[in-house]
Amino acid sequence: QVQLVESGGGLVQAGGSLRLSCAASGRTFSSYTMGWFRQAPGKEREFVAASSWISWSDDSTYYAESVKGRFTISRDNAKSTVYLQMNSLKLEDTAVYYCAAGSGTYYREYSYDHWGQGTQVTVAS
């Protein structure tokens, strides 16, 4: 069983930055695809970014078009932690952000077996 705990959310002005962290328990963190999803009020949860394991020191990263060039996902396998660096934040980035662990198609929710509780990100004008 993998448990995921997100942190780092908060209130930020448009154009600002935040870094989300997701700490995972369990000894097989490095082999998981780690994803970030978000859900805005009244909307369905959507894919944001993912990191799929290639080797202990290498991974492949994927991004939704809406965040490409602004967000960066990274992982520290030694710390069993995945990060989401969010720059140039926009009002439309306001959402609850969820960390997830799984395997398979990185942008599909059903690929992820384990989910965190979510952390709120609010971007204000």
N, C-alpha and C positions, 0 to 999 in steps of 0.2 A: 504494500500500500504506500502510495506517495501522498504526502500532504504538502500543500502549497500555501504560502503566506505572502501576500503582496504588501508593499509599503511604498511610500513616497508620493502618494497623491496629495492634492490640495488645490488651493485657489491661486491662479496666476493670471497676469494680464496678457492680453493678446500680444504676440510677438516674443513672449518669454519662453522659458525652458523649465522642464521638470525631468527628473529621472525616477522611473519606477523600478522597484526591485521585487524579485520573487524568489524567496528562499524555499528550497525543496528538502524534504526529509527523504530518507531512503538511500540505498547504496548504488542504485542503477541510474542516477540522474543523467550521467553523460550519454547514455544510449537513447534517451528520449528526444523526440522532437518537442521543442518548447515553443509555445505560441502565446501571443497576446491577442486578445479580442476586446471589443468594447461594445457597450450598449448605451445608446443615448435615450433620453425619455421619449416614449412613444414609438421607438424604433426597434427593429430586431437586432440581435447581437451580430456583429460583423467582424471579420478577420482584419487584423492590423499588421502583424508581423510574426515571423516564425524563424526558428533556428533549428536546423536538423543536423544531427551528429554525423560527422564523417570519421573523425579520429579524436583522440584526446586533445589535440591541439588545433583542430580544424573543424569548421562547420560551414554549412550553406545557409544563407539568409534570404528571406523572401519578404516582400512588403506589398501592402495594398497600394494601389495607385495614388490614393488620396494622401498618403503619408510619405511616399517615396521622396527621398531627398531631405526630409525634415526629421524623420525618426530613424533611430539606429538600435537594432537589437544586438545584444552581445551576451555571452555566457561565460561564467567562470566555473568550470567543472570541478575544480578543487574545492570551491566553496558551495557547490550545488546551488548556484544562484544564476538567474537570468535577469537581464536589465533591459529597460526600454528607455533610451535617451530621447526625449521629445523636445525639439527646438522649433522656433518660429510657430508657436502654437496659435491656432485660430479658434474663433468662437465655436466652430463646428466640431472641434475636437473634444468638447465637453461631453463626458460620458463616464460610466463606470467601466473601469478597465480590469479585465480578468486575465490571469495567467493560467496556462493549461499545459499539461504534459500528455504526450501520446505518441502515436506513430501512424504513418500512412499519409494520405493527402493533407498537406499542411494547412490548407485554407478551409477545410471542412470541419465543422464542430464535431461531427461524429468520429473523427480521427483521434479525439482527445478523451482519455479515460479519467483524467484527474483535473480538477478545477480548484482555483483559489476562491476566496470569498469576495474578491473584487475590491477595488480602491477608487474613490471618486476623484475625478479630475474636472475642475471647473475653470474655464477660460473666460475672463471678464474683459469687457471693452474698456 
